[in-house]
Amino acid sequence: MTDIPAATQRSRVRVPLRFGDGYRVDSELVTFHGLVDGQEHLAVVLGEPGPNPLVRLHSECLTGDVFGSARCDCGPQLREAVERIAERGGVLLYLRQEGRGIGLYNKLDAYALQDEGLDTYAANTALGLPEDDRDYTAAAQMLKALGIESLDLLSNNPDKAGQLRDLGIDVRDRVPTGVFTTAHNVRYLRAKVLQTQHTLPLGELSVG
């Protein structure tokens, strides 16, 4: 277990959320002091979190979350997570980690290489960048500042659960998300399964 500096809550503000399909829910957005990476990460508190809330670590994806890009599954995952967490009670951490931590411009450069045949991880490597540069220390700080040290994690990514456990968070269970395929993201999703052991059913990763 790694000792990490304590973060504190900076502010809490009620924000009603509305999605393009008409789904609406009340939330409370929480900001923080003392996050180790200096980024403006947000906690989105939904429903009534209990002693073992449902939590998702959602990395910011401008193209998917805002513009509805079909090259990834980020937008649908965000929409699904908000509703599932609100029903059970929990928190969505919205982490400023665009492009698995490499940034927006680099992510778009990687897309250009993917158009030439590289997969999502090989494209990063070809640019001299890490396949996945995300560190979840700030996420663990945020959870502890919210009084959450035991949770169920809504994620297909085993690295998120592993890092949180190493940082002192008790991840009781890892709950998979839905499968959101398009004609443009199947190769991307298959690469996540084959290279980083995401828990997505390969048999469903096709569009027909």
DAKA-V988439 format. One line per field, one symbol per residue. ss: DSSP state (H for helix, E for strand, C for the rest). phi: phi as a letter, one per 40 degrees, with the letter a starting at -180 (. if undefined). psi: psi as a letter, one per 20 degrees, with the letter a starting at -180 (. if undefined). A space follows every 10 residues. Layout:
ss=???
phi=???
psi=???
//
This chain:
ss=CCCCCCCEEE EEEEEEEECC CCCEEEEEEE EEECCCCCCC CEEEEECCCC CCEEEEEEEC CHHHHHCCCC CCCHHHHHHH HHHHHHHHCE EEEEECCCCC CCCHHHHHHH HHHHHCCCCH HHHHHHCCCC CCCCCCHHHH HHHHHCCCCE EEEECCCHHH HHHHHHCCCE EEEEECCCCC CCCCCHHHHH HHHHHHCCCC CHHHCCCC
phi=.bcbccbbcc abacbcbbbc cgcbacbbcb bbbgcccgcc cbbbcbgbcc cbccbbcbcd adcccbcgdc cbbccccccc cdcccccchi abccbcbdgf gcgccccccc dccccchccc cccccccgbc cabcbbcccc dcccccgbbb abbcacbccc cccccccgcc ccabccccbb cbcbbccccc ccccbbfccb cdcccaba
psi=pppqqprqpg qpppopqprh jipqqqrppp rqqjphijqm qqpoppbnpa hmrpppoopp nggghgikpj iajgghgggg ggghghhhpb ppoopmlplk iirgghghhh ghhhiiiqrh ghgghhjkqq hokppkghgh ggghhijoip rppnqiohhg ggggghjjpo ogqopqrron qriijghggh hhghhkkqmp ohhimqp.
//
